[in-house]
């Protein structure tokens, strides 16, 4: 389905059994022992299966089944993050139309590229200054965008760049390799840098997992720590076997580090295995075969039409906590001869199962020979940053194939409206959406909405579907602006505090408008208490509203 295509949403019938369960205090009929067997309950009401993670022995070319979409919680707590509409998890019924959106390549791209004066960035036939996962993060204390990237190609070092605006980058002269911006000299393949804001030991604030390029198999990851992201420790741990393009990320919803491990599986080629642990170092000591199969490209991922015998493969999977979900950037390789990696989105509400409702390319390669992103694209560790009303996605691209003497690898920038992965829309004919039963502890309803040419209104319903006075459509003050953060107000009501901790439904009415997200905040600023991916200007912690 292309980004411009729209599919009519089906009505989802509410369950009378679910409502009855909610009416007696959110309790199910299961015994405590049965609940224990069902596993951990998450912040969003999802109950993980037991044991966890699921053990997959085979991969399927069918799209991954997502249990929490088939059996959503009776009541969904919405205290963590902006609530997004890429799936039906929150929706009981709707007449709105869902539309998916792709990122836009910034005209300044590539924003960072190899320089002729830097001999360490052209070590062989292809000049390289490219994120190969690595990381792009915002440092709120220093008010700087910081980028770690691959410099040179075989040998490759890890280099460092800074920016005040995220568009114009400079390469500082550092003392690791005198006169250069190199921060780690080991010849490497994939690498991930992760600032750990919760780390109590200042010497371990930055964590790096680097796959050394040693020419042998099996590949392994080296773990390092740093106080400043520039001067790195000796090897803190070496992982069990993995593939060359392996990475890691932190899942703050469950407080575990997740290793995204590259593998080759018969019939699939490149795919991913999953391994999690609360301790990054202790978790690295897995045995061969212990990490479970996780995800690969499936039948909905198109292959390169110029290669009839090619099957799409999953080259890389980087992920990050964004608001109320785990956002995944899938680098899908379309062919064999020409890799042609495009970035496609995936979303997870439990950290393991991926919903990939839109297979259109989120950031695409260029068909034009010589363009910076002609041959392939790779996401950056941290995935995206929040910059005002936009999300910034940094991507590593290759201008052409290895046979071209002027080929180079660089870093481009793609942007998207904040929360703008998917919208629910109404045209001249008004449309409505009713949520499932939700609960919250905040008191102010906010939305991300584009209604400059139309209007948005909302009302609140009880468990039986009756409108709760005075939170009615008639009393709602219409919203007629295009903003990523705007409060919903009703005449005769100061806020929603009297509905706190009670199961309710929201009903949204739109006309000539688009709805991207909603959330209930504890304060007038509209902070969401959700996760902010790789950060951004004005964000001081790992969550929105954290000081």
N, C-alpha and C positions, 0 to 999 in steps of 0.2 A: 504494500500500500504506500503510495507516495505521500510526501508531507502535505500536499494540498488536498488529498482525498479526505472525505469525511464519511463516517459510518454512523447510521442511525442507531442510537443506543437502545438496547432492549430493556423492558421493564423487569425489575427484579422483585419477586414477590417476597414479602416479609413472612417470617415464620411465627405462627401463633404459639408454637411451643417455646420459641426463643423469648417472645414477649412475656409469656407466663413465667419463665425462669427468671427474667429480669425483675418481675413484679414482686418476687419474694426475696429481694436483696441480692441479686446477681449470682445466686448459688445454683449449682447444677445438682442433679440427682446422684452424681458419682460420690462414692465414699472417699474419705481422705486417702486411703490406700490406693484407690483407683486414680485419684488425682496425682499422687506421687509417681505412679507408673507412667502417667502421661507426660511428665517432665516439667521443666521450668516454664513459668508464665512470664511473658515479656511485658514491657512498658505499654504496649498497645493492645494487650489482652490476648495475644496469640499464645497458645500453649504448645510448646515444642514437643515433638514426639520423643519417646524414650526407646532406645538409647539415642544420644545425640553426640556428634552429628550423624545423620543417616549414612548407612554404609552402602554405597553403590558398587556393585560388582560389574555392571555393564553400563555403557552409555547408549542412548537411543537417539535416532535421527528425528524422533518426535519432539516437539517443544517440551521443556521440563514441566512436569505437573507441579502446581503450587498449592499445597494443602490448605493454607489459610484463606485462599480465594474460594475454594470449594466449601470450606466450613469456617466462615468468619466467626469471631467471638460474638456472644449475645449482646454485650455492651462493649464498646470500643473506647478506652480512655484516650483522650486527645491532649494530654498535658505536655507532651514532648513534641515541639516543633510545629511548623506549618504543615497542614494536611493537604497532600497533593492528589491530583485526579488522573493519574496515568492508568489506574485500574479501577475496579468496582468495589474495592474493599470497604469503602466508606458509604457506598450508595445503595439505598433501598430501591428507589425508582427515579427515573428522570426522562424528560423529553428533550433534553439538551443534546447537542451534537459534540462529540469529542474530536478535537483536532490536535495532531502532534506537530511539533515544531523542531526545525533543525537550527544549529548554530550558524552564525554568519562569520565568514573569514574577515578579520580586521584588515583594512587596506594597508596598514603598516607592515603586514606580514611579508617576509619573515622578520620578526622583531629581534632575533639574535641569530647571527650567522658566523661562520669561521672567518678569521681575518688573516690576510696573507702574511702580516708581520709576526703572527703567532705560529712559530714552527711546530709547537706541540698540538696545534689543531689541524695540521696536515702532515700526517706521519706516513701515509701511503698515497695511493692514487685518488682517494676521495677525501676531501676536506670535511671535517666534522665538528660541529658545535651544536649538539642535538640532545634533547631530553629522550632518554631511552628508559622510560619511567623516571628514575632519578627523583626530582621533586621541585615544585614551585610553591612557595608558601609566603604568607605575609607575616612579618614580625611587628606586632603592635607596639612593642617597647621602643624599637628603633625606627618605626614608621618606614619600613623598607619592604619592598618585594624582594624575595631571595630565590635564586634559581641554582640548582645543582644540575650539571649536564655532562654528557660524554664529550670529551675533547680528544680529537684524533681518532684514527681507526687502525687498530692492530699495529702498534700498541695504542691503547686508549687509556686516558687518565680521567679522573673526575674533577671537573672544574666548577667555578663559582662566579655568579654575576649578580648585580644589584640594580634596583630600579626604584625611583620615587613614584612613578605613575603606572607601572606595569607594561608600558609600551616602549619607553626608551631605556635601554639597558647599558650598563657599563661593566667592564671586567677589571676588577681591582688588582693591583699588584700585591701579592702576598708573600709569606715567608716559608711556605711548605716546600715549594720548588722556587728558589729565588728568582724574582723578575717575572713571575707568571701568576696566573690565577688558578693554578692547580692546587687542589686541597687533598687529593689522594692519588698516589702515583701507581698503585697496582693496576696492571693491565686487566681490563674488565670487559665483561659483556653487560648484562643487565645490572641495574642498581636501583635501590629505593632509599630515600632519605626521609625521615619522619620526625618532626619536632614533637616531643612528648611533654605536654604542658602539665601533666599530672605527676611527672617524675620528681621524687623528693631529692634524689642525688643530683646536684647541679652538674656533675661530671658526665651524667648520662642523659642530659636533656635532649640531645639529638641522637637518633638511632639510625644506623645504616646497615642494610643487607646488600652485599655486593657479590656477584657471581664472577669469580676470577676466570680469566681466559687463559687456560693452561694447556689447551690442545688435547686434553684427555677426557675420558669418560669414566665414571659418571660425573656430571657437574655437581657442585656443591655451593652453598652460600656461606660467606664469611660475615659475621656480625661485628660491628664496631660501635663505639660510643664517642660522644664529643660534648664539650661544654658550650662550644660556640659554632659548631657546624663547619669549622675550618680545620681544626687540629684534632685528628682522630686517634683513638686508642689503638693498641695492638689488637689482634684478633681476640674477641671476647668469647666466640664460639664458632664452630663450623658445623653446618647442618648435615642432615642425612642426604641421600641422593635426591637430585631434582634435575630439571631441565635447564637449559641455558637462559631462558627468558622468564625466570621465576622472580616474584616480587612478594611484598607483604603489605598489610594495612592493619589499622586498629579498628575494632568494632567496639565503640564506647557503650552501646546499648547493653552489651553483655560483658564488657571489660575483658575482652580477649584479643590477642594478636592472631591474625589469620595469615597463613602462608598460602599464596596463590601460586601453585607449582606447575610449571610447564611439563607436559608429558606427551608421548605419542601413543595413541591407542589404535589397535587394528581397525581399519575401516573408517577412522576419523582423522588420522594424522594428528596435528597439534590440538591439544585440549588441556584442561586444567584438573589438577588434584587439589584437595582441600586438607589443611591441617591447622588446628587452633590450639592455643594454650594461653593461660593467664600470664605466664612469664615468658618473655620473648626468648631468653637464652635457654632456659630449661626446655622450652618447647622445640628448640631447633634439633634436638637429639632424637629424631625419628629414625626408625629402621626402614629399609627398602620395602615398599609395598604397604606400609602402615597408613600413609595419607590416602584418604578415600577418593575415588573418582568423583568428579564434581560436575563439570559442564564442558560442552564442546559446541561447535557450530551444528545446527540442525537443518532439516529440510526447508525451513523458511528463510534460511540465509542464502541468497542467490550467489552463484559462482560466476566467474568471468565468462560472458557469453562467447568470447573468442577461443575458449578452451572447453570444448564439449565434454571432455572426460574428467574435468576438474571438479572437485568438491570443495566447498568452503571449509576453512579450518579456523579455529580460534587461536590466534597468534599470542595474544596477551589479554589479561584481565586485571585492570587496576580498579580499586574501589575506595570509597570514603563515605563517612556518615554525613549526610546532608539533610538538615531539618529532622524529619521523622522517619527517614528511610536510609538504607544503604544504596548509594548510587554506584553503578558499575559501568565502566567504559570498556566495551568489548572491541578489541582490535581484530576484525574479521578479515582473514586473507582469502581473497576471491579466487585466485588461480595458482598454478604451479610455476609456470615460466616467468610470469610477471606477478609479483606478490600482490600488489594492489590492495594493501590493507586500508580499509575504511573503519571509522569509529562508529559504533552502534551502541545504543543505550540499553541498560538493564536495570531493574529495580528489585530490591529485596526488603521485605518487612521482617524477616526472621534471620537474615544474615547468611543463609545457605541457598534457599530456593529463589531462582531468578524468574521474574516476570518480564518478558520482552515483548510488549504488545505492539511495538512499531519497529519493523525491520528496515525502514528507510534509513539511509545514511545520516548520522548526526553531524559528523564532520567528514568530508569526502576528499579523496585524492582528485587531482586535476588531470584532465585528458590532454592538456597542453604540454608537449615535450619541453623540458627545461624549466618548468615551473618548480618552485621550491617544494611543492607537495605532489609532484607528479607520480612518484613511485610508491610511496607508502606513508602511513601516519601511525604514530604511537602516542599514547596519552602520557601525561606527567603524573608522578606520584603526588597525591593530594587531590588530583582530578580537576578541581575548579576552585576559584576564589570568588568571593562576593564583593563586588566593587560598585557601591551605590545601588542602583536599580538593575545592575547587570551581573551576570556570571561570566568570568573569564576562564577559558579553557586553553591551556598551552599544549601544543602538540609538536612532536618531533616529526619532521618530514625529510624525504630524500628527493632531490631534484631529478634524478635520472638513474639509469642502471650503471653498474660498475665499469662498463666499457667506455663510458664517456669521460674524456680527460677533464672536463670542467664540471663534473658532477660534484655536488656538495650536499651535506646534511645540515639542517638548521632548525630553528624553532619558530613556529607560527602561533598566532593568537586567533581564537574564535570566541564570539560572544553570543549571549542569549539573555533574554529577559529573566530577571530573578524569578524562580519557580516556573519558568516558561517551558518546561518539557512538554506539557499537554495543557489544553484549555477545554472547558466545556462552554458551548456557545449557543446563543439564540439570535435569530435575525429579527425581521420586522414582526413576525409572529412570536409572542412571548412564550418562553419555555420555563420549566421548573425542575428542581432537583430536591429530593428528600433524602436526608442521610439515614443511615441505620441509627440505632440507639447509641448515643455517645455519652460520656461523662467527662467533667472537667472540674478543676479547682480554681480556675481564674474567674474573671468577672467582666471582661470586655471582649466582644467579638470583633475580629478584624478580618479583612479579605484583601486579596490581591486581585484586582478587577480592572478591566478596560471597559468603561461605560460612558465614554465621552459623548457618543452619539445616541445613547439610549439611557437605560437606567437599570439599577440593581436594587432589590429589596429583599428582606428576609423576615421570617417568623419562626417561633419556637413551638414545638409540639410536645405533648406528654406521651407516655408509653402507648396510650390508646389512640394516638393520632389526633387528639383534640388540641386546638390552639390555646396556648397559655397567655392570658391577659397580663400585661398590656403589650406583649411581644407579638403583635399581629402585623399583617401586611399593611393594613390601613394606618397603623400607628408608626410604621417604619419610615424614617426620613430617607427618601430616595437618594441613591448614590449615582452621580452623573459625571464622574471623573475617571481618568486613566491613571491609576496609581498602584504601586506594588504593596502599599500599606495604607489602608483607610479603615477607620472604625465605623461599625454599623451601630446606629442609634435608633431608639424608639421614643416617641413622645410619651411622657408619663412614667418613664423608667430611667433611673440613674445608671444602672448597669445590670448585669446578669447574676449578681452575687447570691440572690435568693434561690437560684437554680443550681448553685455549686454542689457537686457530688451527687446530683440526681440524674437518673437516666432520662435523656430528652432527645428529640430529633430536631434538626434544623431543616427548614424548607427555604430554598433560595429561588427567587423569581427574577428572570433576566429578560430584557428586550433590547435588541441591537447591542449586545454586550458579551464579554468573554470573562469567565471566572477561572482563575489559575490555582487559588489556594484559599483556605480559611483556617483560622485558629482562634483560640480564646486565651487572652493574655491576662496576667495578674496586674498589669499597670497600664497607664495611659500612653506609654511610649510604644506599645505594641510589640514588645519583645516576645519571642516565641518559645524560649527555652529549648529551641532545637539546635542541632549541630551545624556548624558553619564551615564544613569542609576544610579547605586550606586557609580560611580566615579572610581578612580584608580590612581596608581602612575603616576605623571606627568600631571594629570588633576586637575586644580585648581578651577574650578567652576562647575556649573550645565550643561554647554555646552562645546563642543570641541572648543578650541581657546579662551575661556574666561580667563581673567587674574584676 
